[in-house]
Amino acid sequence: MANLKDIQRQIKSVSSTQKTTRAMKLVSTAKLRRAEELAKRSRLYAQKMNQVIAEIAGRIKCSKIGGIDNRSFTKIENPKIVDIVFVTADKGLCGGFNVQTIKAVKKLLKEYKDQNVKVRLRGIGKKGIEFFKYNEVELFDSLVGLSSKPDKVTSDEFIKTSILDFKDGKIDALHLVYNGYKNMITQELHVNKVLPVDADSFECKESENKSMLEVEAEDEEAMLDALVNKYVSYSMYYSLIDSLAAEHSARMQAMDTATNNAKEMVKSLKVDFNKARQAAITTELIEIISGVESMK
């Protein structure tokens, strides 16, 4: 049976941990409300942007023989160099949130390695960056601090390199990997190929109502380039916002589980403490009775 003082020390330690995890859960809950609202608004903007790019690119594709003559919309069969951009958290204590993203990146790296395709790995978030550096996986570029405080200007600067390199033919594809927010108890892993844009999904449809979007033939290339820049840049920024909301959600759940586990452990330790105290009392009584009996 454990010493009473040792059990009391454990109860005090676990109770202190329980207070910390409960406080962290409350903080994450408050942060989640703000991040969730921002993620919802940003999702609407992203959906509208996808609709616009699909409509304009679809029109150009259907009006031209041979489809869209733009590298951003051209399917590249045998890529030689690709960019993989991943987003993880800067902090831990959020369950398997970062692990899921890292596993998805590792799987993608293996797939391209098997195809003899060179990968430029670009990372955002301390946890993912530290993991790949520890495992001696070369990082082409990395940035810490942006995933915990998403900033549009910094996000645009970070992804700009991949956009320009794709248009110049230095890379043949751009993947974006992150763990996004689905609801308060669920995160959703995203492995998105943002470049080249999938032109096969654009359909030729005759609309009864004439669209307000009119594009002159001489403006097609400039319009598509501008749209692609906005599409990729905002996809990067939205992934940061969505990932942050998911991170708070995951941490809230992890801290709630930790708090409940600590609560159960305290209960168990208190039972052990009571048993040990009863055993100590019984031992003392036996010693007293034995002493009295020996004096008769």
URQUI-V832059 format. One line per field, one symbol per residue. ss: DSSP state (A for helix, B for strand, O for the rest). phi: phi as a letter, one per 40 degrees, with the letter a starting at -180 (. if undefined). A space follows every 10 residues. Layout:
ss: ???
phi: ???
This chain:
ss: OOOAAAAAAA AAAAAAAAAA AAAAAAAAAA AAAAAAAAAA AAAAAAAAAA AAAAAAAAAA AAAOOOOOOO AAAOOOOOOO BBBBBBBOOO OOOOOOAAAA AAAAAAAAAA AAAAOOOBBB BBBBOAAAAA AAAAOOOOOO BBBOOOOOOO OAAAAAAAAA AAAAAAAOOO OOBBBBBBBB BBBOOBBBBB BBBBBOOOAA AOOOOOOOOO OOOOOOAAAA AAAAAAAAAA AAAAAAAAAA AAAAAAAAAA AAAAAAAAAA AAAAAAAAAA AAAAAAAAAA AAAAAAAAAA AAAAAO
phi: .ccdcccccc cccccccccc cccccccccc ccdccccccc cccccccccc cccccccccc cccbcggcca dcbccbcbcb bbbbbbbbcc bcfbgcdccc cccccccccc dccccfbcbc cbbbhdcccc cccccfccbc aaabhcccbd bccccccccd dcccccccgc bbabbbbabb cbacbbbbcb bbccbccccc ccbcbccccc cccbbcdccd ccccccccdc cccccccccc cccccccccc cccccccccc ccccccdccc cccccccccc cccccccccc cccccc
